Amino acid sequence: MGTGNDYTDAINLAGRIVKLPGMVPEGGARNVARRDGMGTMMLDAAVTIGKMPDHYFQAVGSGT
């Protein structure tokens, strides 16, 4: 059951946290390694099934 918060609230909270001393933002989808990681999953799916998937669902907060 939700508490009334959404993904934008999580992004804003993370932005406040990384302003604390000693904290460093990891970059999310702007992080080249993360972007490549997401692409690798799609490439592996295409190779495995022999074509590009008709649909792809990325979970919010899945690590990217």
PDB file of N, CA, C and O in Angstrom:
ATOM      1  N   MET A   1       0.844  -1.169   0.000  1.00  0.00           N
ATOM      2  CA  MET A   1       0.000   0.000   0.000  1.00  0.00           C
ATOM      3  C   MET A   1       0.897   1.241   0.000  1.00  0.00           C
ATOM      4  O   MET A   1       1.839   1.327   0.788  1.00  0.00           O
ATOM      5  N   GLY A   2       0.606   2.198  -0.877  1.00  0.00           N
ATOM      6  CA  GLY A   2       1.431   3.389  -1.033  1.00  0.00           C
ATOM      7  C   GLY A   2       1.290   4.367   0.119  1.00  0.00           C
ATOM      8  O   GLY A   2       0.329   4.320   0.887  1.00  0.00           O
ATOM      9  N   THR A   3       2.252   5.237   0.218  1.00  0.00           N
ATOM     10  CA  THR A   3       2.229   6.262   1.270  1.00  0.00           C
ATOM     11  C   THR A   3       1.991   7.644   0.686  1.00  0.00           C
ATOM     12  O   THR A   3       2.065   8.639   1.407  1.00  0.00           O
ATOM     13  N   GLY A   4       1.702   7.722  -0.620  1.00  0.00           N
ATOM     14  CA  GLY A   4       1.482   9.003  -1.259  1.00  0.00           C
ATOM     15  C   GLY A   4       2.723   9.582  -1.904  1.00  0.00           C
ATOM     16  O   GLY A   4       2.655  10.655  -2.503  1.00  0.00           O
ATOM     17  N   ASN A   5       3.845   8.909  -1.800  1.00  0.00           N
ATOM     18  CA  ASN A   5       5.076   9.364  -2.437  1.00  0.00           C
ATOM     19  C   ASN A   5       5.234   8.689  -3.790  1.00  0.00           C
ATOM     20  O   ASN A   5       4.638   7.641  -4.041  1.00  0.00           O
ATOM     21  N   ASP A   6       6.034   9.287  -4.655  1.00  0.00           N
ATOM     22  CA  ASP A   6       6.283   8.687  -5.957  1.00  0.00           C
ATOM     23  C   ASP A   6       7.770   8.755  -6.298  1.00  0.00           C
ATOM     24  O   ASP A   6       8.593   9.165  -5.479  1.00  0.00           O
ATOM     25  N   TYR A   7       8.092   8.350  -7.511  1.00  0.00           N
ATOM     26  CA  TYR A   7       9.486   8.266  -7.928  1.00  0.00           C
ATOM     27  C   TYR A   7      10.166   9.640  -7.895  1.00  0.00           C
ATOM     28  O   TYR A   7      11.348   9.741  -7.564  1.00  0.00           O
ATOM     29  N   THR A   8       9.420  10.691  -8.236  1.00  0.00           N
ATOM     30  CA  THR A   8       9.987  12.045  -8.187  1.00  0.00           C
ATOM     31  C   THR A   8      10.407  12.396  -6.772  1.00  0.00           C
ATOM     32  O   THR A   8      11.436  13.042  -6.573  1.00  0.00           O
ATOM     33  N   ASP A   9       9.622  11.980  -5.786  1.00  0.00           N
ATOM     34  CA  ASP A   9       9.992  12.229  -4.393  1.00  0.00           C
ATOM     35  C   ASP A   9      11.299  11.516  -4.050  1.00  0.00           C
ATOM     36  O   ASP A   9      12.146  12.065  -3.347  1.00  0.00           O
ATOM     37  N   ALA A  10      11.457  10.288  -4.552  1.00  0.00           N
ATOM     38  CA  ALA A  10      12.681   9.530  -4.290  1.00  0.00           C
ATOM     39  C   ALA A  10      13.888  10.215  -4.920  1.00  0.00           C
ATOM     40  O   ALA A  10      14.957  10.277  -4.312  1.00  0.00           O
ATOM     41  N   ILE A  11      13.718  10.733  -6.142  1.00  0.00           N
ATOM     42  CA  ILE A  11      14.802  11.443  -6.817  1.00  0.00           C
ATOM     43  C   ILE A  11      15.188  12.691  -6.034  1.00  0.00           C
ATOM     44  O   ILE A  11      16.370  12.970  -5.836  1.00  0.00           O
ATOM     45  N   ASN A  12      14.186  13.434  -5.592  1.00  0.00           N
ATOM     46  CA  ASN A  12      14.460  14.658  -4.827  1.00  0.00           C
ATOM     47  C   ASN A  12      15.145  14.355  -3.503  1.00  0.00           C
ATOM     48  O   ASN A  12      16.057  15.077  -3.099  1.00  0.00           O
ATOM     49  N   LEU A  13      14.718  13.294  -2.821  1.00  0.00           N
ATOM     50  CA  LEU A  13      15.357  12.905  -1.567  1.00  0.00           C
ATOM     51  C   LEU A  13      16.814  12.510  -1.808  1.00  0.00           C
ATOM     52  O   LEU A  13      17.703  12.901  -1.051  1.00  0.00           O
ATOM     53  N   ALA A  14      17.054  11.729  -2.873  1.00  0.00           N
ATOM     54  CA  ALA A  14      18.423  11.332  -3.195  1.00  0.00           C
ATOM     55  C   ALA A  14      19.285  12.559  -3.471  1.00  0.00           C
ATOM     56  O   ALA A  14      20.451  12.605  -3.079  1.00  0.00           O
ATOM     57  N   GLY A  15      18.705  13.558  -4.151  1.00  0.00           N
ATOM     58  CA  GLY A  15      19.440  14.788  -4.425  1.00  0.00           C
ATOM     59  C   GLY A  15      19.834  15.515  -3.154  1.00  0.00           C
ATOM     60  O   GLY A  15      20.915  16.099  -3.076  1.00  0.00           O
ATOM     61  N   ARG A  16      18.963  15.481  -2.164  1.00  0.00           N
ATOM     62  CA  ARG A  16      19.282  16.118  -0.876  1.00  0.00           C
ATOM     63  C   ARG A  16      20.364  15.332  -0.133  1.00  0.00           C
ATOM     64  O   ARG A  16      21.258  15.916   0.479  1.00  0.00           O
ATOM     65  N   ILE A  17      20.273  14.020  -0.192  1.00  0.00           N
ATOM     66  CA  ILE A  17      21.229  13.169   0.531  1.00  0.00           C
ATOM     67  C   ILE A  17      22.644  13.340  -0.025  1.00  0.00           C
ATOM     68  O   ILE A  17      23.602  13.420   0.743  1.00  0.00           O
ATOM     69  N   VAL A  18      22.785  13.398  -1.368  1.00  0.00           N
ATOM     70  CA  VAL A  18      24.138  13.492  -1.938  1.00  0.00           C
ATOM     71  C   VAL A  18      24.793  14.845  -1.678  1.00  0.00           C
ATOM     72  O   VAL A  18      25.979  15.016  -1.961  1.00  0.00           O
ATOM     73  N   LYS A  19      24.052  15.797  -1.152  1.00  0.00           N
ATOM     74  CA  LYS A  19      24.646  17.080  -0.774  1.00  0.00           C
ATOM     75  C   LYS A  19      25.294  17.017   0.608  1.00  0.00           C
ATOM     76  O   LYS A  19      25.988  17.949   1.013  1.00  0.00           O
ATOM     77  N   LEU A  20      25.067  15.916   1.333  1.00  0.00           N
ATOM     78  CA  LEU A  20      25.669  15.743   2.649  1.00  0.00           C
ATOM     79  C   LEU A  20      27.170  15.489   2.496  1.00  0.00           C
ATOM     80  O   LEU A  20      27.602  14.920   1.493  1.00  0.00           O
ATOM     81  N   PRO A  21      27.960  15.902   3.474  1.00  0.00           N
ATOM     82  CA  PRO A  21      29.409  15.678   3.406  1.00  0.00           C
ATOM     83  C   PRO A  21      29.749  14.195   3.221  1.00  0.00           C
ATOM     84  O   PRO A  21      29.201  13.333   3.907  1.00  0.00           O
ATOM     85  N   GLY A  22      30.648  13.917   2.298  1.00  0.00           N
ATOM     86  CA  GLY A  22      31.105  12.548   2.070  1.00  0.00           C
ATOM     87  C   GLY A  22      30.252  11.749   1.100  1.00  0.00           C
ATOM     88  O   GLY A  22      30.614  10.623   0.759  1.00  0.00           O
ATOM     89  N   MET A  23      29.137  12.291   0.646  1.00  0.00           N
ATOM     90  CA  MET A  23      28.265  11.557  -0.272  1.00  0.00           C
ATOM     91  C   MET A  23      28.584  11.963  -1.705  1.00  0.00           C
ATOM     92  O   MET A  23      28.895  13.124  -1.969  1.00  0.00           O
ATOM     93  N   VAL A  24      28.507  11.003  -2.634  1.00  0.00           N
ATOM     94  CA  VAL A  24      28.806  11.251  -4.042  1.00  0.00           C
ATOM     95  C   VAL A  24      27.690  10.640  -4.886  1.00  0.00           C
ATOM     96  O   VAL A  24      27.347   9.474  -4.695  1.00  0.00           O
ATOM     97  N   PRO A  25      27.116  11.412  -5.820  1.00  0.00           N
ATOM     98  CA  PRO A  25      26.078  10.834  -6.684  1.00  0.00           C
ATOM     99  C   PRO A  25      26.690   9.833  -7.663  1.00  0.00           C
ATOM    100  O   PRO A  25      27.800  10.047  -8.151  1.00  0.00           O
ATOM    101  N   GLU A  26      25.977   8.740  -7.956  1.00  0.00           N
ATOM    102  CA  GLU A  26      26.523   7.727  -8.850  1.00  0.00           C
ATOM    103  C   GLU A  26      26.152   7.984 -10.308  1.00  0.00           C
ATOM    104  O   GLU A  26      26.741   7.364 -11.194  1.00  0.00           O
ATOM    105  N   GLY A  27      25.213   8.861 -10.590  1.00  0.00           N
ATOM    106  CA  GLY A  27      24.945   9.268 -11.958  1.00  0.00           C
ATOM    107  C   GLY A  27      23.720   8.667 -12.612  1.00  0.00           C
ATOM    108  O   GLY A  27      23.284   9.164 -13.650  1.00  0.00           O
ATOM    109  N   GLY A  28      23.143   7.608 -12.043  1.00  0.00           N
ATOM    110  CA  GLY A  28      21.947   7.014 -12.648  1.00  0.00           C
ATOM    111  C   GLY A  28      22.177   6.647 -14.102  1.00  0.00           C
ATOM    112  O   GLY A  28      23.215   6.076 -14.436  1.00  0.00           O
ATOM    113  N   ALA A  29      21.219   6.966 -14.981  1.00  0.00           N
ATOM    114  CA  ALA A  29      21.348   6.635 -16.402  1.00  0.00           C
ATOM    115  C   ALA A  29      22.392   7.500 -17.094  1.00  0.00           C
ATOM    116  O   ALA A  29      22.771   7.212 -18.229  1.00  0.00           O
ATOM    117  N   ARG A  30      22.867   8.556 -16.432  1.00  0.00           N
ATOM    118  CA  ARG A  30      23.965   9.349 -16.995  1.00  0.00           C
ATOM    119  C   ARG A  30      25.297   8.631 -16.799  1.00  0.00           C
ATOM    120  O   ARG A  30      26.298   8.989 -17.420  1.00  0.00           O
ATOM    121  N   ASN A  31      25.306   7.618 -15.935  1.00  0.00           N
ATOM    122  CA  ASN A  31      26.500   6.820 -15.691  1.00  0.00           C
ATOM    123  C   ASN A  31      26.679   5.865 -16.881  1.00  0.00           C
ATOM    124  O   ASN A  31      25.843   4.991 -17.107  1.00  0.00           O
ATOM    125  N   VAL A  32      27.774   6.036 -17.641  1.00  0.00           N
ATOM    126  CA  VAL A  32      27.994   5.261 -18.866  1.00  0.00           C
ATOM    127  C   VAL A  32      27.958   3.760 -18.593  1.00  0.00           C
ATOM    128  O   VAL A  32      27.376   3.008 -19.375  1.00  0.00           O
ATOM    129  N   ALA A  33      28.561   3.318 -17.513  1.00  0.00           N
ATOM    130  CA  ALA A  33      28.571   1.883 -17.203  1.00  0.00           C
ATOM    131  C   ALA A  33      27.162   1.365 -16.958  1.00  0.00           C
ATOM    132  O   ALA A  33      26.838   0.252 -17.372  1.00  0.00           O
ATOM    133  N   ARG A  34      26.328   2.137 -16.302  1.00  0.00           N
ATOM    134  CA  ARG A  34      24.938   1.707 -16.076  1.00  0.00           C
ATOM    135  C   ARG A  34      24.169   1.642 -17.388  1.00  0.00           C
ATOM    136  O   ARG A  34      23.418   0.697 -17.626  1.00  0.00           O
ATOM    137  N   ARG A  35      24.357   2.650 -18.240  1.00  0.00           N
ATOM    138  CA  ARG A  35      23.676   2.648 -19.535  1.00  0.00           C
ATOM    139  C   ARG A  35      24.092   1.433 -20.345  1.00  0.00           C
ATOM    140  O   ARG A  35      23.252   0.765 -20.949  1.00  0.00           O
ATOM    141  N   ASP A  36      25.389   1.147 -20.357  1.00  0.00           N
ATOM    142  CA  ASP A  36      25.866  -0.028 -21.086  1.00  0.00           C
ATOM    143  C   ASP A  36      25.276  -1.302 -20.502  1.00  0.00           C
ATOM    144  O   ASP A  36      24.953  -2.234 -21.237  1.00  0.00           O
ATOM    145  N   GLY A  37      25.135  -1.343 -19.176  1.00  0.00           N
ATOM    146  CA  GLY A  37      24.543  -2.510 -18.531  1.00  0.00           C
ATOM    147  C   GLY A  37      23.102  -2.732 -18.965  1.00  0.00           C
ATOM    148  O   GLY A  37      22.690  -3.870 -19.191  1.00  0.00           O
ATOM    149  N   MET A  38      22.334  -1.656 -19.082  1.00  0.00           N
ATOM    150  CA  MET A  38      20.948  -1.781 -19.536  1.00  0.00           C
ATOM    151  C   MET A  38      20.913  -2.282 -20.979  1.00  0.00           C
ATOM    152  O   MET A  38      20.089  -3.130 -21.322  1.00  0.00           O
ATOM    153  N   GLY A  39      21.803  -1.760 -21.822  1.00  0.00           N
ATOM    154  CA  GLY A  39      21.853  -2.184 -23.212  1.00  0.00           C
ATOM    155  C   GLY A  39      22.251  -3.644 -23.347  1.00  0.00           C
ATOM    156  O   GLY A  39      21.768  -4.344 -24.237  1.00  0.00           O
ATOM    157  N   THR A  40      23.133  -4.105 -22.462  1.00  0.00           N
ATOM    158  CA  THR A  40      23.578  -5.493 -22.495  1.00  0.00           C
ATOM    159  C   THR A  40      22.420  -6.451 -22.260  1.00  0.00           C
ATOM    160  O   THR A  40      22.350  -7.507 -22.889  1.00  0.00           O
ATOM    161  N   MET A  41      21.517  -6.093 -21.365  1.00  0.00           N
ATOM    162  CA  MET A  41      20.346  -6.946 -21.105  1.00  0.00           C
ATOM    163  C   MET A  41      19.483  -7.066 -22.359  1.00  0.00           C
ATOM    164  O   MET A  41      19.021  -8.158 -22.691  1.00  0.00           O
ATOM    165  N   MET A  42      19.264  -5.951 -23.056  1.00  0.00           N
ATOM    166  CA  MET A  42      18.462  -5.979 -24.275  1.00  0.00           C
ATOM    167  C   MET A  42      19.167  -6.787 -25.362  1.00  0.00           C
ATOM    168  O   MET A  42      18.527  -7.569 -26.065  1.00  0.00           O
ATOM    169  N   LEU A  43      20.481  -6.603 -25.506  1.00  0.00           N
ATOM    170  CA  LEU A  43      21.249  -7.353 -26.494  1.00  0.00           C
ATOM    171  C   LEU A  43      21.179  -8.847 -26.208  1.00  0.00           C
ATOM    172  O   LEU A  43      20.982  -9.643 -27.126  1.00  0.00           O
ATOM    173  N   ASP A  44      21.336  -9.239 -24.948  1.00  0.00           N
ATOM    174  CA  ASP A  44      21.269 -10.649 -24.583  1.00  0.00           C
ATOM    175  C   ASP A  44      19.887 -11.228 -24.893  1.00  0.00           C
ATOM    176  O   ASP A  44      19.777 -12.353 -25.381  1.00  0.00           O
ATOM    177  N   ALA A  45      18.843 -10.462 -24.610  1.00  0.00           N
ATOM    178  CA  ALA A  45      17.485 -10.929 -24.916  1.00  0.00           C
ATOM    179  C   ALA A  45      17.331 -11.135 -26.420  1.00  0.00           C
ATOM    180  O   ALA A  45      16.776 -12.145 -26.852  1.00  0.00           O
ATOM    181  N   ALA A  46      17.819 -10.182 -27.222  1.00  0.00           N
ATOM    182  CA  ALA A  46      17.700 -10.294 -28.682  1.00  0.00           C
ATOM    183  C   ALA A  46      18.457 -11.506 -29.207  1.00  0.00           C
ATOM    184  O   ALA A  46      17.959 -12.216 -30.081  1.00  0.00           O
ATOM    185  N   VAL A  47      19.652 -11.751 -28.684  1.00  0.00           N
ATOM    186  CA  VAL A  47      20.440 -12.909 -29.113  1.00  0.00           C
ATOM    187  C   VAL A  47      19.739 -14.206 -28.704  1.00  0.00           C
ATOM    188  O   VAL A  47      19.689 -15.163 -29.477  1.00  0.00           O
ATOM    189  N   THR A  48      19.204 -14.228 -27.493  1.00  0.00           N
ATOM    190  CA  THR A  48      18.565 -15.444 -26.973  1.00  0.00           C
ATOM    191  C   THR A  48      17.298 -15.811 -27.747  1.00  0.00           C
ATOM    192  O   THR A  48      17.081 -16.978 -28.075  1.00  0.00           O
ATOM    193  N   ILE A  49      16.463 -14.807 -28.037  1.00  0.00           N
ATOM    194  CA  ILE A  49      15.194 -15.116 -28.721  1.00  0.00           C
ATOM    195  C   ILE A  49      15.288 -14.959 -30.239  1.00  0.00           C
ATOM    196  O   ILE A  49      14.340 -15.275 -30.958  1.00  0.00           O
ATOM    197  N   GLY A  50      16.441 -14.466 -30.731  1.00  0.00           N
ATOM    198  CA  GLY A  50      16.651 -14.381 -32.173  1.00  0.00           C
ATOM    199  C   GLY A  50      16.072 -13.130 -32.825  1.00  0.00           C
ATOM    200  O   GLY A  50      16.093 -13.015 -34.051  1.00  0.00           O
ATOM    201  N   LYS A  51      15.559 -12.196 -32.039  1.00  0.00           N
ATOM    202  CA  LYS A  51      15.035 -10.933 -32.575  1.00  0.00           C
ATOM    203  C   LYS A  51      14.893  -9.949 -31.422  1.00  0.00           C
ATOM    204  O   LYS A  51      14.992 -10.324 -30.254  1.00  0.00           O
ATOM    205  N   MET A  52      14.659  -8.687 -31.766  1.00  0.00           N
ATOM    206  CA  MET A  52      14.415  -7.703 -30.714  1.00  0.00           C
ATOM    207  C   MET A  52      13.080  -8.027 -30.041  1.00  0.00           C
ATOM    208  O   MET A  52      12.116  -8.360 -30.731  1.00  0.00           O
ATOM    209  N   PRO A  53      13.004  -7.938 -28.730  1.00  0.00           N
ATOM    210  CA  PRO A  53      11.737  -8.199 -28.045  1.00  0.00           C
ATOM    211  C   PRO A  53      10.659  -7.211 -28.488  1.00  0.00           C
ATOM    212  O   PRO A  53      10.954  -6.058 -28.803  1.00  0.00           O
ATOM    213  N   ASP A  54       9.415  -7.672 -28.510  1.00  0.00           N
ATOM    214  CA  ASP A  54       8.306  -6.780 -28.847  1.00  0.00           C
ATOM    215  C   ASP A  54       8.064  -5.779 -27.724  1.00  0.00           C
ATOM    216  O   ASP A  54       7.645  -4.648 -27.974  1.00  0.00           O
ATOM    217  N   HIS A  55       8.328  -6.194 -26.489  1.00  0.00           N
ATOM    218  CA  HIS A  55       8.107  -5.335 -25.334  1.00  0.00           C
ATOM    219  C   HIS A  55       9.263  -5.510 -24.339  1.00  0.00           C
ATOM    220  O   HIS A  55       9.848  -6.588 -24.230  1.00  0.00           O
ATOM    221  N   TYR A  56       9.570  -4.448 -23.631  1.00  0.00           N
ATOM    222  CA  TYR A  56      10.605  -4.499 -22.594  1.00  0.00           C
ATOM    223  C   TYR A  56      10.132  -3.638 -21.450  1.00  0.00           C
ATOM    224  O   TYR A  56       9.751  -2.486 -21.658  1.00  0.00           O
ATOM    225  N   PHE A  57      10.151  -4.171 -20.251  1.00  0.00           N
ATOM    226  CA  PHE A  57       9.715  -3.433 -19.072  1.00  0.00           C
ATOM    227  C   PHE A  57      10.884  -3.278 -18.125  1.00  0.00           C
ATOM    228  O   PHE A  57      11.496  -4.265 -17.715  1.00  0.00           O
ATOM    229  N   GLN A  58      11.196  -2.043 -17.776  1.00  0.00           N
ATOM    230  CA  GLN A  58      12.271  -1.754 -16.836  1.00  0.00           C
ATOM    231  C   GLN A  58      11.643  -1.372 -15.514  1.00  0.00           C
ATOM    232  O   GLN A  58      10.874  -0.413 -15.452  1.00  0.00           O
ATOM    233  N   ALA A  59      11.950  -2.092 -14.470  1.00  0.00           N
ATOM    234  CA  ALA A  59      11.385  -1.783 -13.150  1.00  0.00           C
ATOM    235  C   ALA A  59      11.939  -0.459 -12.639  1.00  0.00           C
ATOM    236  O   ALA A  59      13.131  -0.186 -12.777  1.00  0.00           O
ATOM    237  N   VAL A  60      11.097   0.342 -12.063  1.00  0.00           N
ATOM    238  CA  VAL A  60      11.540   1.589 -11.447  1.00  0.00           C
ATOM    239  C   VAL A  60      12.374   1.234 -10.231  1.00  0.00           C
ATOM    240  O   VAL A  60      11.969   0.421  -9.400  1.00  0.00           O
ATOM    241  N   GLY A  61      13.540   1.850 -10.136  1.00  0.00           N
ATOM    242  CA  GLY A  61      14.415   1.576  -9.004  1.00  0.00           C
ATOM    243  C   GLY A  61      15.118   0.239  -9.124  1.00  0.00           C
ATOM    244  O   GLY A  61      15.503  -0.368  -8.124  1.00  0.00           O
ATOM    245  N   SER A  62      15.282  -0.218 -10.368  1.00  0.00           N
ATOM    246  CA  SER A  62      15.897  -1.528 -10.563  1.00  0.00           C
ATOM    247  C   SER A  62      17.414  -1.483 -10.458  1.00  0.00           C
ATOM    248  O   SER A  62      18.087  -2.455 -10.800  1.00  0.00           O
ATOM    249  N   GLY A  63      17.936  -0.408 -10.007  1.00  0.00           N
ATOM    250  CA  GLY A  63      19.377  -0.286  -9.890  1.00  0.00           C
ATOM    251  C   GLY A  63      19.933   0.735 -10.858  1.00  0.00           C
ATOM    252  O   GLY A  63      21.085   1.149 -10.729  1.00  0.00           O
ATOM    253  N   THR A  64      19.149   1.140 -11.807  1.00  0.00           N
ATOM    254  CA  THR A  64      19.592   2.167 -12.730  1.00  0.00           C
ATOM    255  C   THR A  64      19.052   3.486 -12.312  1.00  0.00           C
ATOM    256  O   THR A  64      19.312   4.495 -12.966  1.00  0.00           O
TER     257      THR A  64
END
